[in-house]
Amino acid sequence: MGVYALVMSTAREIEEAIRSLPPSERNKLLHDIPDLFPELGGDTEWERIITDERPRPALSELLDKTEADFRRNPDGFPELSEGDFSSPS
């Protein structure tokens, strides 16, 4: 058993505790996750997503269709500007 069993038990207890929280507290915790796990935010998380090699057939199909549509009618895809990425103020 050792340390591994202790960690597994602790993780399981934490999961059970989270599940037992009222919805408002679970929602608050959800918003606090990035602070609790900084390694899951920013560039590290994007790098993990980018290097994940699991197949995603639905996403691949969507991207293939979009690429085919673009090749047939590039004018049907408006150019983006820097302002398109700004959040509304």
PyMOL CGO cylinders between C-alpha atoms (Angstrom):
from pymol import cmd
from pymol.cgo import CYLINDER

trace = [
    CYLINDER, 0.00, 0.00, 0.00, 2.30, 2.75, 1.21, 0.3, 1, 1, 1, 1, 1, 1,
    CYLINDER, 2.30, 2.75, 1.21, 2.17, 6.35, 0.00, 0.3, 1, 1, 1, 1, 1, 1,
    CYLINDER, 2.17, 6.35, 0.00, 0.33, 5.48, -3.24, 0.3, 1, 1, 1, 1, 1, 1,
    CYLINDER, 0.33, 5.48, -3.24, -2.65, 4.04, -1.34, 0.3, 1, 1, 1, 1, 1, 1,
    CYLINDER, -2.65, 4.04, -1.34, -2.71, 7.09, 0.92, 0.3, 1, 1, 1, 1, 1, 1,
    CYLINDER, -2.71, 7.09, 0.92, -2.74, 9.44, -2.08, 0.3, 1, 1, 1, 1, 1, 1,
    CYLINDER, -2.74, 9.44, -2.08, -5.45, 7.42, -3.82, 0.3, 1, 1, 1, 1, 1, 1,
    CYLINDER, -5.45, 7.42, -3.82, -7.54, 7.41, -0.65, 0.3, 1, 1, 1, 1, 1, 1,
    CYLINDER, -7.54, 7.41, -0.65, -7.06, 11.16, -0.25, 0.3, 1, 1, 1, 1, 1, 1,
    CYLINDER, -7.06, 11.16, -0.25, -7.96, 11.85, -3.89, 0.3, 1, 1, 1, 1, 1, 1,
    CYLINDER, -7.96, 11.85, -3.89, -11.05, 9.66, -3.59, 0.3, 1, 1, 1, 1, 1, 1,
    CYLINDER, -11.05, 9.66, -3.59, -12.06, 11.47, -0.40, 0.3, 1, 1, 1, 1, 1, 1,
    CYLINDER, -12.06, 11.47, -0.40, -11.63, 14.83, -2.12, 0.3, 1, 1, 1, 1, 1, 1,
    CYLINDER, -11.63, 14.83, -2.12, -13.77, 13.67, -5.06, 0.3, 1, 1, 1, 1, 1, 1,
    CYLINDER, -13.77, 13.67, -5.06, -16.49, 12.48, -2.68, 0.3, 1, 1, 1, 1, 1, 1,
    CYLINDER, -16.49, 12.48, -2.68, -16.34, 15.76, -0.77, 0.3, 1, 1, 1, 1, 1, 1,
    CYLINDER, -16.34, 15.76, -0.77, -16.67, 17.77, -4.00, 0.3, 1, 1, 1, 1, 1, 1,
    CYLINDER, -16.67, 17.77, -4.00, -19.66, 15.69, -5.09, 0.3, 1, 1, 1, 1, 1, 1,
    CYLINDER, -19.66, 15.69, -5.09, -21.34, 16.31, -1.74, 0.3, 1, 1, 1, 1, 1, 1,
    CYLINDER, -21.34, 16.31, -1.74, -21.09, 20.12, -2.06, 0.3, 1, 1, 1, 1, 1, 1,
    CYLINDER, -21.09, 20.12, -2.06, -24.19, 22.16, -2.84, 0.3, 1, 1, 1, 1, 1, 1,
    CYLINDER, -24.19, 22.16, -2.84, -24.36, 23.41, -6.45, 0.3, 1, 1, 1, 1, 1, 1,
    CYLINDER, -24.36, 23.41, -6.45, -23.36, 26.97, -5.51, 0.3, 1, 1, 1, 1, 1, 1,
    CYLINDER, -23.36, 26.97, -5.51, -20.20, 25.76, -3.76, 0.3, 1, 1, 1, 1, 1, 1,
    CYLINDER, -20.20, 25.76, -3.76, -19.34, 23.40, -6.63, 0.3, 1, 1, 1, 1, 1, 1,
    CYLINDER, -19.34, 23.40, -6.63, -19.71, 26.31, -9.05, 0.3, 1, 1, 1, 1, 1, 1,
    CYLINDER, -19.71, 26.31, -9.05, -17.41, 28.46, -6.91, 0.3, 1, 1, 1, 1, 1, 1,
    CYLINDER, -17.41, 28.46, -6.91, -14.87, 25.64, -6.80, 0.3, 1, 1, 1, 1, 1, 1,
    CYLINDER, -14.87, 25.64, -6.80, -15.09, 25.25, -10.56, 0.3, 1, 1, 1, 1, 1, 1,
    CYLINDER, -15.09, 25.25, -10.56, -14.09, 28.89, -10.98, 0.3, 1, 1, 1, 1, 1, 1,
    CYLINDER, -14.09, 28.89, -10.98, -11.24, 28.46, -8.46, 0.3, 1, 1, 1, 1, 1, 1,
    CYLINDER, -11.24, 28.46, -8.46, -9.73, 25.40, -10.20, 0.3, 1, 1, 1, 1, 1, 1,
    CYLINDER, -9.73, 25.40, -10.20, -7.24, 27.48, -12.27, 0.3, 1, 1, 1, 1, 1, 1,
    CYLINDER, -7.24, 27.48, -12.27, -5.85, 28.97, -9.06, 0.3, 1, 1, 1, 1, 1, 1,
    CYLINDER, -5.85, 28.97, -9.06, -5.62, 25.54, -7.44, 0.3, 1, 1, 1, 1, 1, 1,
    CYLINDER, -5.62, 25.54, -7.44, -3.95, 23.98, -10.49, 0.3, 1, 1, 1, 1, 1, 1,
    CYLINDER, -3.95, 23.98, -10.49, -1.87, 26.64, -12.26, 0.3, 1, 1, 1, 1, 1, 1,
    CYLINDER, -1.87, 26.64, -12.26, -0.26, 23.92, -14.37, 0.3, 1, 1, 1, 1, 1, 1,
    CYLINDER, -0.26, 23.92, -14.37, -3.62, 23.48, -16.12, 0.3, 1, 1, 1, 1, 1, 1,
    CYLINDER, -3.62, 23.48, -16.12, -3.79, 27.06, -17.31, 0.3, 1, 1, 1, 1, 1, 1,
    CYLINDER, -3.79, 27.06, -17.31, -2.17, 29.00, -20.09, 0.3, 1, 1, 1, 1, 1, 1,
    CYLINDER, -2.17, 29.00, -20.09, 0.52, 27.66, -22.37, 0.3, 1, 1, 1, 1, 1, 1,
    CYLINDER, 0.52, 27.66, -22.37, 1.02, 24.39, -20.51, 0.3, 1, 1, 1, 1, 1, 1,
    CYLINDER, 1.02, 24.39, -20.51, -2.60, 23.37, -21.04, 0.3, 1, 1, 1, 1, 1, 1,
    CYLINDER, -2.60, 23.37, -21.04, -2.58, 24.41, -24.70, 0.3, 1, 1, 1, 1, 1, 1,
    CYLINDER, -2.58, 24.41, -24.70, 0.63, 22.44, -25.23, 0.3, 1, 1, 1, 1, 1, 1,
    CYLINDER, 0.63, 22.44, -25.23, -1.03, 19.37, -23.68, 0.3, 1, 1, 1, 1, 1, 1,
    CYLINDER, -1.03, 19.37, -23.68, -4.04, 19.78, -25.99, 0.3, 1, 1, 1, 1, 1, 1,
    CYLINDER, -4.04, 19.78, -25.99, -1.87, 20.30, -29.08, 0.3, 1, 1, 1, 1, 1, 1,
    CYLINDER, -1.87, 20.30, -29.08, 0.28, 17.23, -28.42, 0.3, 1, 1, 1, 1, 1, 1,
    CYLINDER, 0.28, 17.23, -28.42, -2.67, 14.98, -27.53, 0.3, 1, 1, 1, 1, 1, 1,
    CYLINDER, -2.67, 14.98, -27.53, -2.72, 12.39, -30.32, 0.3, 1, 1, 1, 1, 1, 1,
    CYLINDER, -2.72, 12.39, -30.32, -6.08, 10.81, -29.54, 0.3, 1, 1, 1, 1, 1, 1,
    CYLINDER, -6.08, 10.81, -29.54, -8.28, 10.66, -32.65, 0.3, 1, 1, 1, 1, 1, 1,
    CYLINDER, -8.28, 10.66, -32.65, -11.21, 13.04, -32.75, 0.3, 1, 1, 1, 1, 1, 1,
    CYLINDER, -11.21, 13.04, -32.75, -13.27, 11.92, -35.75, 0.3, 1, 1, 1, 1, 1, 1,
    CYLINDER, -13.27, 11.92, -35.75, -16.03, 14.52, -35.35, 0.3, 1, 1, 1, 1, 1, 1,
    CYLINDER, -16.03, 14.52, -35.35, -13.53, 17.38, -35.17, 0.3, 1, 1, 1, 1, 1, 1,
    CYLINDER, -13.53, 17.38, -35.17, -11.54, 15.98, -38.11, 0.3, 1, 1, 1, 1, 1, 1,
    CYLINDER, -11.54, 15.98, -38.11, -14.73, 15.69, -40.16, 0.3, 1, 1, 1, 1, 1, 1,
    CYLINDER, -14.73, 15.69, -40.16, -15.72, 19.28, -39.33, 0.3, 1, 1, 1, 1, 1, 1,
    CYLINDER, -15.72, 19.28, -39.33, -12.28, 20.61, -40.26, 0.3, 1, 1, 1, 1, 1, 1,
    CYLINDER, -12.28, 20.61, -40.26, -12.21, 18.58, -43.50, 0.3, 1, 1, 1, 1, 1, 1,
    CYLINDER, -12.21, 18.58, -43.50, -15.64, 19.94, -44.47, 0.3, 1, 1, 1, 1, 1, 1,
    CYLINDER, -15.64, 19.94, -44.47, -14.62, 23.52, -43.62, 0.3, 1, 1, 1, 1, 1, 1,
    CYLINDER, -14.62, 23.52, -43.62, -11.42, 23.18, -45.64, 0.3, 1, 1, 1, 1, 1, 1,
    CYLINDER, -11.42, 23.18, -45.64, -13.36, 21.81, -48.63, 0.3, 1, 1, 1, 1, 1, 1,
    CYLINDER, -13.36, 21.81, -48.63, -15.88, 24.66, -48.36, 0.3, 1, 1, 1, 1, 1, 1,
    CYLINDER, -15.88, 24.66, -48.36, -13.04, 27.18, -48.24, 0.3, 1, 1, 1, 1, 1, 1,
    CYLINDER, -13.04, 27.18, -48.24, -11.36, 25.67, -51.31, 0.3, 1, 1, 1, 1, 1, 1,
    CYLINDER, -11.36, 25.67, -51.31, -14.66, 25.86, -53.23, 0.3, 1, 1, 1, 1, 1, 1,
    CYLINDER, -14.66, 25.86, -53.23, -15.54, 29.39, -52.12, 0.3, 1, 1, 1, 1, 1, 1,
    CYLINDER, -15.54, 29.39, -52.12, -12.79, 31.34, -50.32, 0.3, 1, 1, 1, 1, 1, 1,
    CYLINDER, -12.79, 31.34, -50.32, -14.85, 34.54, -50.56, 0.3, 1, 1, 1, 1, 1, 1,
    CYLINDER, -14.85, 34.54, -50.56, -17.47, 32.93, -48.33, 0.3, 1, 1, 1, 1, 1, 1,
    CYLINDER, -17.47, 32.93, -48.33, -15.07, 33.24, -45.40, 0.3, 1, 1, 1, 1, 1, 1,
    CYLINDER, -15.07, 33.24, -45.40, -14.70, 36.86, -44.26, 0.3, 1, 1, 1, 1, 1, 1,
    CYLINDER, -14.70, 36.86, -44.26, -11.25, 38.03, -43.21, 0.3, 1, 1, 1, 1, 1, 1,
    CYLINDER, -11.25, 38.03, -43.21, -10.81, 38.61, -39.52, 0.3, 1, 1, 1, 1, 1, 1,
    CYLINDER, -10.81, 38.61, -39.52, -9.33, 41.72, -38.00, 0.3, 1, 1, 1, 1, 1, 1,
    CYLINDER, -9.33, 41.72, -38.00, -7.73, 42.37, -34.63, 0.3, 1, 1, 1, 1, 1, 1,
    CYLINDER, -7.73, 42.37, -34.63, -10.99, 43.89, -33.45, 0.3, 1, 1, 1, 1, 1, 1,
    CYLINDER, -10.99, 43.89, -33.45, -12.81, 40.60, -33.99, 0.3, 1, 1, 1, 1, 1, 1,
    CYLINDER, -12.81, 40.60, -33.99, -10.87, 39.19, -31.04, 0.3, 1, 1, 1, 1, 1, 1,
    CYLINDER, -10.87, 39.19, -31.04, -11.60, 42.04, -28.65, 0.3, 1, 1, 1, 1, 1, 1,
    CYLINDER, -11.60, 42.04, -28.65, -14.10, 41.44, -25.91, 0.3, 1, 1, 1, 1, 1, 1,
    CYLINDER, -14.10, 41.44, -25.91, -17.09, 43.75, -25.90, 0.3, 1, 1, 1, 1, 1, 1,
    CYLINDER, -17.09, 43.75, -25.90, -16.72, 46.61, -23.48, 0.3, 1, 1, 1, 1, 1, 1,
]
cmd.load_cgo(trace, "trace")
